[in-house]
Structures are given as structure tokens and as C-alpha cells.
Amino acid sequence: MPAQPAWFHRLPEILEHLHVLPDSYLDRLAVEKLFGVRQRRARQLMALLPGVRIGNAFAIERRALMEWLQRTVEGTPFQTETGRRARVAERLESIRRQTAGRRIEISPPPPAVTRFSQSLAVGIEIVPGELRIRFRTPEDLAAKLFHLSQAMAADWPGFQDAAGASQVS
């Protein structure tokens, strides 16, 4: 799919602006301002629509421009581009949230201990059916959760015993 013009994503905004304009005709300067383009591109856009010569200038009908833009908004290329932009924005927001979490530095867990209960960090208590973690900051909580997961992976049977797997219903 070819690249869309820079004003393409602003079509709904441009249409809204056209609805409130009192003028029936738009000259080149008005088209330049409306679309945020230069003289040459404004002339190219105007050539697509019926117009009238007013003195030395050429003007297009506002209503014809609105109808053309409305058809463009309803068309597949605009809908595809709108969906693509939404997906890109969603993905960027997801990456931004993940990046914030990746900036947290977690100290490495203590050396592996064979017993689960011996490998728990200070502030982590586990009793059958309950887990308590005392923390000062969100980063401290993240570190303790990481250490807990490492201790569980190192001694799963010990974790099951501490959690009371057979006693919890």
C-alpha cells in the first residue's frame, strides 16, 4: 500500500472544520491552510474537484470537497490506515509500560539453598494457605517476588510443604 499523505490521518478534523466554514468556495490559500500543505500540493488537490474561476484565481466548491473527503473517510485505505495507526499506538503504549518495568534493578537472589524455607528473603512469610510480603517500595516488592519465584523453582517440593498444598482446599 503506498504511503498516505501527511494530512490523511486528520481527515475527520478537516471535515469538521469544513462543516463550520461559512464560505461556499475555497481558494488555494484556504486549501493550503486547511490541509497543512504547500502551494503545489494545494493546486493538485484542487484539480481533483470542480471549481470556478474568480477573477485571476481558481476556487473549489466547499460542498464538493466535503463529499470527496467523506467518500475518502469511508473508503478502505482510510479505514486500513486508521486501524494501523491504532495498532501502532497500542503497541507503543505496551512497550512504554514494559520499558518502565525493565528499568527496575533487582539484586541477584542469594546462593541456592537446598531448603525452600531457608532461601526466602527477609520479609517473606509463607504459611499454609497464606503468603505475606513486607516491602518498602514497589521495586522492593518486585525483588521479593522475584526471589520467591527463584526459591520456588529451586525447591518445588519444599515450597509445596511450606504452602501446605495437601492442607489447603
C-alpha positions as CSV (number, residue, x, y, z in Angstrom):
1,M,0.0,0.0,0.0
2,P,1.5,3.4,-0.9
3,A,2.3,5.9,1.7
4,Q,-0.6,8.2,2.6
5,P,-0.3,12.0,2.5
6,A,0.6,13.7,5.8
7,W,-2.9,15.1,6.2
8,F,-4.6,11.8,5.7
9,H,-5.0,10.9,9.4
10,R,-6.5,14.3,10.0
11,L,-9.5,13.9,7.6
12,P,-12.2,13.8,10.3
13,E,-10.8,17.0,11.8
14,I,-10.6,18.6,8.3
15,L,-14.2,17.6,7.6
16,E,-15.4,19.2,10.9
17,H,-13.6,22.4,10.0
18,L,-15.3,22.4,6.6
19,H,-18.7,22.0,8.2
20,V,-18.4,25.2,10.1
21,L,-16.9,27.3,7.3
22,P,-19.4,29.9,6.1
23,D,-17.8,30.2,2.6
24,S,-19.2,28.3,-0.3
25,Y,-15.8,28.3,-2.2
26,L,-12.2,27.7,-1.1
27,D,-9.3,29.3,-2.8
28,R,-5.8,27.9,-2.9
29,L,-4.7,29.6,0.2
30,A,-7.6,28.3,2.2
31,V,-6.8,24.7,0.9
32,E,-3.2,25.2,2.0
33,K,-4.2,26.1,5.5
34,L,-6.9,23.5,5.8
35,F,-4.7,20.6,4.7
36,G,-1.4,22.0,6.0
37,V,0.2,21.7,2.6
38,R,2.2,24.0,0.3
39,Q,1.0,25.7,-2.9
40,R,1.8,22.9,-5.3
41,R,0.0,20.2,-3.3
42,A,-3.0,22.5,-2.8
43,R,-3.2,23.0,-6.5
44,Q,-3.1,19.2,-7.1
45,L,-5.9,18.7,-4.6
46,M,-8.0,21.4,-6.1
47,A,-7.5,19.9,-9.6
48,L,-9.4,16.8,-8.4
49,L,-12.6,18.8,-7.8
50,P,-15.0,21.0,-9.8
51,G,-14.3,24.7,-9.4
52,V,-14.8,28.1,-10.7
53,R,-12.6,30.9,-11.8
54,I,-13.0,34.0,-9.7
55,G,-11.0,36.8,-11.4
56,N,-7.4,35.5,-11.6
57,A,-7.9,32.8,-9.0
58,F,-9.4,29.3,-9.0
59,A,-11.7,28.1,-6.2
60,I,-13.4,24.8,-5.5
61,E,-16.8,24.2,-4.0
62,R,-16.7,23.5,-0.3
63,R,-19.6,21.1,-0.7
64,A,-17.8,19.1,-3.4
65,L,-14.6,19.0,-1.2
66,M,-16.7,17.7,1.8
67,E,-18.3,15.0,-0.3
68,W,-14.9,13.9,-1.7
69,L,-13.4,13.8,1.8
70,Q,-16.4,11.9,3.2
71,R,-16.0,9.2,0.5
72,T,-12.3,9.0,1.3
73,V,-13.0,8.6,5.0
74,E,-15.5,5.8,4.3
75,G,-13.0,4.1,1.9
76,T,-10.8,1.1,2.6
77,P,-7.5,2.9,2.5
78,F,-8.5,5.3,5.2
79,Q,-10.0,2.6,7.4
80,T,-6.9,0.5,7.0
81,E,-4.7,3.4,7.9
82,T,-6.8,4.3,10.9
83,G,-6.6,0.7,12.1
84,R,-2.9,0.6,11.5
85,R,-2.3,3.8,13.4
86,A,-4.4,2.5,16.3
87,R,-2.4,-0.8,16.4
88,V,0.9,1.1,16.3
89,A,-0.2,3.4,19.1
90,E,-1.4,0.5,21.2
91,R,1.9,-1.4,20.7
92,L,4.0,1.7,21.6
93,E,2.0,2.2,24.8
94,S,2.6,-1.5,25.6
95,I,6.3,-1.1,25.0
96,R,6.4,2.1,27.1
97,R,4.7,0.2,30.1
98,Q,7.1,-2.7,29.7
99,T,10.2,-0.4,29.5
100,A,9.3,1.1,32.8
101,G,9.3,-2.3,34.4
102,R,12.6,-3.3,32.8
103,R,14.3,-0.3,34.4
104,I,13.9,-1.8,37.8
105,E,17.1,-3.3,39.0
106,I,16.7,-6.5,41.1
107,S,19.6,-7.8,43.0
108,P,20.5,-11.4,42.3
109,P,19.0,-13.9,44.7
110,P,21.1,-15.4,47.4
111,P,23.1,-18.5,46.5
112,A,20.9,-21.5,46.0
113,V,19.9,-23.3,49.2
114,T,18.6,-26.8,49.2
115,R,15.7,-26.0,51.5
116,F,12.9,-23.7,50.3
117,S,12.3,-22.1,53.7
118,Q,16.0,-21.2,54.1
119,S,16.1,-19.4,50.8
120,L,13.3,-16.9,51.4
121,A,14.3,-13.3,51.6
122,V,13.7,-11.3,54.7
123,G,10.1,-10.0,54.8
124,I,8.6,-13.1,53.0
125,E,6.5,-15.4,55.2
126,I,4.6,-18.4,53.9
127,V,2.2,-20.5,55.9
128,P,-0.4,-22.9,54.6
129,G,-2.9,-21.0,52.6
130,E,-1.2,-17.6,53.1
131,L,1.7,-15.6,51.7
132,R,2.8,-12.3,53.4
133,I,5.4,-10.0,51.9
134,R,6.5,-6.9,53.7
135,F,8.1,-4.3,51.4
136,R,9.1,-0.6,51.4
137,T,8.9,0.3,47.7
138,P,7.4,-1.2,44.5
139,E,10.9,-2.1,43.5
140,D,11.4,-3.9,46.8
141,L,8.2,-5.8,46.2
142,A,9.3,-6.8,42.7
143,A,12.7,-8.0,44.1
144,K,11.0,-10.1,46.8
145,L,8.6,-11.6,44.3
146,F,11.5,-12.5,42.0
147,H,13.4,-14.1,44.9
148,L,10.3,-16.0,45.9
149,S,9.9,-17.4,42.3
150,Q,13.6,-18.4,42.3
151,A,13.2,-20.2,45.6
152,M,10.1,-22.0,44.4
153,A,12.0,-23.1,41.2
154,A,15.0,-24.3,43.2
155,D,12.9,-26.4,45.7
156,W,9.4,-27.1,44.5
157,P,8.6,-29.9,47.0
158,G,9.9,-27.6,49.8
159,F,7.5,-24.8,48.5
160,Q,4.6,-27.3,48.4
161,D,5.3,-28.3,52.0
162,A,5.6,-24.7,53.2
163,A,2.4,-23.7,51.4
164,G,0.6,-26.7,52.8
165,A,-0.5,-28.0,49.4
166,S,-2.1,-31.0,50.9
167,Q,-3.9,-29.0,53.7
168,V,-5.4,-26.2,51.5
169,S,-8.7,-26.9,50.0
